[in-house]
Amino acid sequence: MTIPTDAFRRFQAELAALDTKSRPSKSPMELAKEEFLALRKRYGLTVADVVTFFPEEEGIAYLQQLIAARTR
């Protein structure tokens, strides 16, 4: 069965419209933070678990950012 080109293009346009509506207006950093927190909650990770995932220097920088965010 062949689909008329016009119907196919309409279908693509409708999908594109749905895709643009479903995109959140949050920054990539906010989305990453939400995803990270969801994973942390799902797997019951602690700060120590997260820090050990990073190389030592990055783990220390991560801890410094957490401390700085708490003192603001």
N, C-alpha and C positions, 0 to 999 in steps of 0.2 A: 504494500500500500504506500503510495507516495503522498507526502504532506505538501500542500501548496506552500510556496515560498513566503507568501504574505502571512499565513498563519504561523509559520516558524519564526519569522521576524517579530511578530506581535508577542509570541511566547517569550522570546529572548528579551524583548523590551520590558515585559512584565517581571521577569526574573531579575533584571537589572534594577528595576524600581524597588522590588522587595529587598534586594541586597543593600541598596543605599539607605532604605528606611531602617534596616536592622543594625546598621553600623552605629556603635555608640559614639557619643561625642567626647569621650574621654581621651586623654593623652596616652601614648604608648606606655609611658612609665606607670600611669595609674592602672592600665589594664594588666601590665606585668605584675604589679604589686597585688592586685586582686587575685590573679591566677596563683601567684606564689602563696598568698595567705590561704587560699582554698586547698592547695596541695599540703601545706603545713598542717592545716586542721585535719584533713582527710587521713594523713598518715601519722598524726600525733608527733610531729617533729618538734624538737626543742631548738633553742638558739644554738646550743652546742652542736647539734646534728647539722644545722645549716652552715655554721662556721667551718666545721671539718670538711664540708664539701668543697670549699674554696682552697686555693693555695694559701699558704700562711700569710703572705702580705695582703692578699685580698680579704682574707678573713678578719685580719686586724682592722683594715679600712672599713669593713662592713660593721664591725662592732663600734668603731668610732662614729660612724653615721647614726647608728641606733642611739648612742649616748647623746650625740648632738641633737637629734630629733626630740629626745625626751626633755632636754633642758630648755628648749625654745618655748 
